[in-house]
Amino acid sequence: MKPNSASVPPFAELVQACHRSAVHLELRDSYGVTSEERDFAEWRRLGLISSESVERRRSWLELVRSVVGRGVVMRRARVVSVPVSEYIRYEHAGTHLNVEAGELVRWLPRRNAAKLALPGADFWLLDDRLVRFGHFSGEGALAGHELCDDPAVIKLCADAFESVWELGTPHESFTI
């Protein structure tokens, strides 16, 4: 639909337009996203998610609460290598905040995903009508977003997400 990242609306705008569902598939073991640098460094130093880190996540958590409060189901599935990377330990330590805000989260060890057909990039699938791919550099820096409304791509992403979701372990039961 729109391969130019500059033309992709902000995520909050896209998810606020949802009526039924917003699902997110994460496939990387490490991200180097600028907005998380401070929190990740702090977690490495302290070994926990601080109250300051929670405060910096407030806008995301409020967005989740708002969207879920309207009846939209938000689900996130993460495919991870085991043993997990340091970054995934950091993500796991903060995921309870997403869950408390209303997101449903599952984890799937990469070994258990070996026979699944998965797209080559992380994505959000919004109301089974629009895919927002997230592209990252080899080091994990955000390299842009792309929207796609091609029915075949939507089906690929929907099927991939549901396959991972079915095999995944709910956050509350996934230990690292």
Disulfide bonds with the S-S distance in Angstrom:
none
